[in-house]
Amino acid sequence: MKVLYRQKPPPQIRKAVITCPAYFSAIEVENTMKAGQLAGFDVLEIVREPTAAAVYYGAEYLKEGEKLLVCDLGGAHLMRPF
Protein backbone atom coordinates (compact mmCIF):
# COMPACT_ATOMS: atom_id res chain seq x y z
CA MET A 1 0.00 0.00 0.00
CA LYS A 2 2.87 2.33 0.78
CA VAL A 3 4.25 1.83 -2.74
CA LEU A 4 0.87 2.56 -4.31
CA TYR A 5 0.52 5.67 -2.16
CA ARG A 6 3.92 6.96 -3.29
CA GLN A 7 3.09 6.30 -6.93
CA LYS A 8 -0.21 8.15 -6.82
CA PRO A 9 -1.17 10.03 -3.67
CA PRO A 10 -4.93 9.99 -2.92
CA PRO A 11 -6.95 13.09 -3.81
CA GLN A 12 -7.77 15.55 -1.07
CA ILE A 13 -11.07 14.65 0.54
CA ARG A 14 -13.01 17.65 1.75
CA LYS A 15 -16.64 16.56 1.91
CA ALA A 16 -17.90 13.63 3.98
CA VAL A 17 -21.04 11.73 4.88
CA ILE A 18 -20.49 10.10 8.26
CA THR A 19 -22.41 7.16 9.70
CA CYS A 20 -23.26 6.68 13.35
CA PRO A 21 -24.96 3.92 15.33
CA ALA A 22 -28.75 3.93 15.41
CA TYR A 23 -28.79 4.25 19.19
CA PHE A 24 -26.83 7.55 19.27
CA SER A 25 -28.70 10.39 20.96
CA ALA A 26 -29.11 13.78 19.29
CA ILE A 27 -26.16 15.09 21.32
CA GLU A 28 -23.93 12.21 20.21
CA VAL A 29 -24.91 12.79 16.58
CA GLU A 30 -24.11 16.50 16.95
CA ASN A 31 -20.76 15.65 18.54
CA THR A 32 -20.00 13.27 15.68
CA MET A 33 -20.65 16.09 13.22
CA LYS A 34 -18.43 18.46 15.22
CA ALA A 35 -15.65 15.85 15.29
CA GLY A 36 -15.82 15.56 11.52
CA GLN A 37 -15.64 19.33 11.17
CA LEU A 38 -12.69 19.51 13.58
CA ALA A 39 -10.95 16.91 11.42
CA GLY A 40 -11.27 19.32 8.50
CA PHE A 41 -14.25 17.84 6.67
CA ASP A 42 -17.28 19.62 5.29
CA VAL A 43 -19.80 17.22 6.84
CA LEU A 44 -22.72 16.93 4.44
CA GLU A 45 -24.82 14.56 6.50
CA ILE A 46 -24.84 12.23 9.49
CA VAL A 47 -26.59 9.00 8.51
CA ARG A 48 -27.72 6.27 10.89
CA GLU A 49 -26.05 2.94 10.10
CA PRO A 50 -29.26 1.04 9.20
CA THR A 51 -30.15 3.80 6.73
CA ALA A 52 -26.65 3.70 5.27
CA ALA A 53 -26.91 -0.07 4.86
CA ALA A 54 -30.24 0.24 3.08
CA VAL A 55 -28.85 2.81 0.66
CA TYR A 56 -25.70 0.77 0.05
CA TYR A 57 -27.64 -2.38 -0.72
CA GLY A 58 -29.78 -0.64 -3.30
CA ALA A 59 -32.95 0.61 -1.66
CA GLU A 60 -33.24 3.18 -4.41
CA TYR A 61 -33.40 0.38 -7.02
CA LEU A 62 -36.33 -1.50 -5.51
CA LYS A 63 -39.08 -2.27 -7.94
CA GLU A 64 -42.68 -1.51 -7.11
CA GLY A 65 -43.97 -3.95 -4.51
CA GLU A 66 -40.50 -5.11 -3.44
CA LYS A 67 -39.40 -4.64 0.15
CA LEU A 68 -36.00 -4.44 1.81
CA LEU A 69 -35.38 -5.61 5.37
CA VAL A 70 -32.40 -4.06 7.15
CA CYS A 71 -31.37 -5.50 10.51
CA ASP A 72 -28.84 -3.66 12.65
CA LEU A 73 -27.33 -6.35 14.86
CA GLY A 74 -24.81 -4.05 16.49
CA GLY A 75 -21.16 -5.09 16.39
CA ALA A 76 -20.70 -4.93 20.17
CA HIS A 77 -23.22 -7.72 20.68
CA LEU A 78 -21.47 -9.95 18.16
CA MET A 79 -18.10 -9.54 19.86
CA ARG A 80 -19.07 -11.16 23.16
CA PRO A 81 -17.26 -14.39 24.01
CA PHE A 82 -19.40 -17.49 24.38
N, C-alpha and C positions, 0 to 999 in steps of 0.2 A: 504494500500500500504506500509505503514511503517513496518508493521509486515512481509509482504512478503520480503521486502528489507532486514530486519534483518535476516530472515531465509536463504536467498540465495542472497548475494550481486550480482549485475549485473557484467558481465565480463568487463574488461577494453576495451574501444573502442578507437582504434588508427587511423583507416582509415575512411574517410568519403567522401561521394558524397553529395554535397550541391546543393539545387535548388535556383534559383533566378527568379524574375519576368522577363517576356519577354521584357519589356521595358527598362531594365537596360542597361546603356551604357557600353562600354568596361572598362572604369575606375571603374565603380561601381562593375562590375563582378570581376575585379582584386582586389578591396578592400574587396569584400566578401571572396575571396580566402585567402587574407592576414589575415582577421579576423579569419577564420577557423584555419589557421596555428598558429596564436597567442593564440588561445584557446587550442593548443596542438594536433591538428589533422593533420594527413598526408592527405591532401586534394587530392583525386584522380581525381576529375572532378567537374566542375561547370556546371550544367545542367539547361537549361531554363525550367520553369514550364510546358509549353505546351508539351515539349518533354518528361519530366518526366511523365506527365499524360498518354501520348501515350504508353510509355514503361510499366507503371503500368497496364494499361488496356489491355495489351496483343498484342501490335503491332507486336511483333515477332512471334505470333501464327496465323497471318492472312493467310488464304488460298489464292491461286492464284485467282486473280480477285476481292477479297474482298477489301474494302476500310474502313478506319477509319477516322472519323471526330473528331478533338479535338478543342474545343472552349475555349479560355481563357477569361472568363468574368471579371476577375479582382475583387478581394474581396472589394476593396475600393468603387467601383461603387455600389455594392450590399448593402453597409452599410448606404447609404444615407436615411435619413428620408423622408417620403412621405407627 
